[in-house]
Amino acid sequence: MSEIALPAGFCPKAFALWQITNQRVFGSPYGGSEQVADFGNDRWGVSLTLPNRKFADAARVEAFIAALRGMTNTVRLYHLVRKVPRGTMRGTPTAQAANAGTQALILNTVAGATLEPGDMIGVAGLLLQVASPAVANGAGAMPVTVVNRLRVPVPPGSAVTWDRPTALFRQSSQSARVQYIPGYAPEVPFDFVEVVS
């Protein structure tokens, strides 16, 4: 498995990012009650569509698809619409230690810095989404609740990426392909799933 780069001019016309949870639902055959078991191991799914292109531009997309080698190779993706937080947190924040399986972090940043729901951050190789508003106290400690559980423990002092935090993704199917029709190449849809190590 190799990591490949996004091609030049990679600019989707449609983009969606969603959380994939590992859950099972068990229903009683007689009583009508249900129980949901959450096994953790949250990951992200991404769907995106590249717009119509001229033949010369489509060649780069065709090479990108071939370089993905189906579902084998990976590519770094980020939230293509929300590249930086809506909140004010910038600079070089770090994270305090956190256990795997939790949905909370404490970040070290500047006093008064904020994060808003939906903001994306990267910590310890994880792509995390902020669940609720967060504000750093006078000492710069910011408790942050995230929507996805931490798959790995976060070591103390881990750098926090706020500018285009990424994760590794692979195609979840081999359906992406470039078609050529007279005059142009129509849009190309992709589906990706986050690689869990």
C-alpha positions in Angstrom: 0.0 0.0 0.0 1.4 3.3 -1.1 0.3 6.9 -0.4 -0.3 9.0 -3.6 -0.8 12.7 -4.0 -3.9 14.5 -5.2 -3.5 15.6 -8.8 -3.0 19.3 -9.7 -6.3 21.2 -9.9 -8.2 18.7 -7.7 -11.4 20.7 -7.0 -14.6 18.7 -6.5 -18.0 20.1 -7.5 -19.6 18.0 -4.7 -18.3 16.8 -1.4 -19.6 14.9 1.6 -17.9 13.6 4.8 -19.7 11.4 7.3 -18.9 9.3 10.3 -19.0 5.5 9.9 -19.7 3.7 13.2 -19.2 0.0 14.0 -22.6 -0.9 15.5 -24.9 -3.9 15.7 -28.6 -3.8 16.5 -30.3 -6.8 18.2 -34.0 -7.0 18.3 -36.2 -9.2 20.5 -38.3 -11.5 18.3 -41.2 -11.4 20.8 -41.0 -8.3 23.0 -40.2 -5.7 20.3 -37.3 -4.2 22.3 -34.0 -3.4 20.7 -30.4 -3.1 21.9 -27.6 -1.4 20.1 -24.0 -2.4 20.7 -21.3 0.2 19.8 -18.0 -1.5 19.1 -16.0 1.8 18.6 -13.5 1.9 15.7 -15.2 5.0 14.2 -13.9 6.1 10.8 -14.8 8.7 8.1 -16.4 8.1 4.8 -16.0 10.6 1.9 -17.9 11.0 -1.4 -16.8 13.5 -3.9 -17.5 14.3 -7.5 -15.0 15.9 -9.9 -16.6 18.2 -12.5 -16.7 17.8 -16.3 -13.3 18.3 -17.8 -11.6 18.8 -21.1 -9.7 15.8 -22.4 -6.2 17.2 -21.4 -7.4 17.7 -17.8 -9.2 14.4 -17.7 -5.9 12.6 -18.4 -4.6 13.7 -14.9 -7.8 12.3 -13.3 -7.4 9.1 -15.3 -3.8 8.7 -14.0 -4.9 9.5 -10.5 -7.5 6.7 -10.6 -5.0 4.2 -12.0 -2.5 5.2 -9.3 -5.0 4.4 -6.6 -4.9 0.8 -7.9 -8.5 0.1 -7.0 -8.7 0.0 -3.3 -5.0 -0.7 -2.6 -3.3 2.7 -2.5 -4.2 5.6 -0.2 -4.5 9.4 -0.5 -4.6 12.1 2.2 -7.9 13.9 2.4 -9.3 16.7 4.5 -12.7 18.4 4.9 -12.6 20.2 1.5 -15.2 22.7 2.5 -14.0 23.5 6.1 -10.3 23.7 5.6 -9.7 25.7 8.8 -11.8 26.0 12.0 -14.7 28.4 12.2 -13.4 29.1 15.7 -10.4 31.3 16.5 -7.9 28.7 17.5 -4.7 29.1 15.5 -0.9 29.0 16.3 0.7 25.7 17.5 -1.7 24.1 20.0 -0.9 20.8 21.6 -3.0 18.1 23.3 -2.9 16.7 26.8 -2.8 12.9 27.2 -6.1 11.2 26.4 -7.2 7.5 26.5 -8.4 5.5 23.5 -12.2 5.2 23.4 -12.9 8.6 24.9 -14.6 11.5 23.1 -12.9 14.3 25.0 -9.6 16.1 24.8 -7.9 19.0 26.5 -5.9 21.2 24.2 -3.2 23.7 25.2 -3.6 26.9 23.3 -3.9 30.6 24.0 -6.5 32.0 26.4 -9.8 32.8 24.8 -9.3 30.6 21.7 -12.4 28.9 20.4 -13.5 25.9 18.4 -17.0 25.6 16.9 -19.2 22.5 16.3 -18.1 20.9 13.0 -14.5 22.2 13.1 -11.9 19.6 12.2 -8.7 19.0 14.0 -5.9 16.4 13.6 -4.3 14.8 16.7 -2.1 11.7 16.9 -2.9 10.7 13.3 -6.7 11.0 13.9 -9.1 13.3 12.1 -11.5 14.6 14.7 -14.6 16.7 14.5 -15.6 19.1 17.3 -19.1 18.3 18.8 -19.8 21.4 20.8 -18.5 24.9 21.3 -15.1 25.0 23.2 -13.4 28.0 24.8 -9.9 28.0 26.3 -9.7 29.3 29.9 -7.3 32.0 31.1 -4.5 29.4 31.3 -5.1 28.3 27.7 -6.6 24.9 28.6 -9.5 24.1 26.2 -11.7 21.1 27.0 -13.0 19.7 23.6 -15.7 17.2 23.0 -15.4 15.4 19.6 -18.0 13.3 17.7 -15.8 10.4 17.1 -14.1 8.2 19.7 -10.3 8.2 19.9 -9.1 5.0 18.2 -5.6 5.4 19.8 -4.3 7.0 22.9 -3.1 10.6 22.5 0.4 11.1 24.0 0.9 14.3 26.1 2.2 17.2 24.0 0.9 15.9 20.7 0.7 18.6 18.0 -2.8 19.6 17.0 -3.3 20.3 13.3 -6.0 22.9 12.5 -5.1 23.9 9.0 -6.3 21.1 6.6 -6.0 18.2 9.1 -5.9 15.0 7.0 -6.3 11.3 7.3 -5.4 8.5 5.0 -8.3 7.2 2.8 -8.6 4.5 0.2 -11.3 3.9 -2.4 -14.2 1.9 -1.0 -15.1 0.6 -4.5 -13.5 0.5 -7.9 -16.3 2.5 -9.6 -14.4 5.7 -10.4 -13.5 6.0 -14.1 -13.1 8.6 -16.8 -15.4 8.4 -19.7 -14.7 10.3 -22.9 -17.6 11.6 -25.0 -17.3 14.1 -27.9 -15.9 17.4 -26.7 -15.4 16.6 -22.9 -15.1 14.0 -20.1 -18.2 13.9 -17.8 -18.0 14.2 -14.0 -16.3 11.4 -12.1 -17.6 10.3 -8.7 -15.4 8.8 -5.9 -16.2 7.0 -2.7 -13.4 6.8 0.0 -13.2 5.3 3.5 -10.7 6.2 6.1 -7.8 3.7 6.6 -7.8 2.4 10.2 -4.5 1.1 11.4 
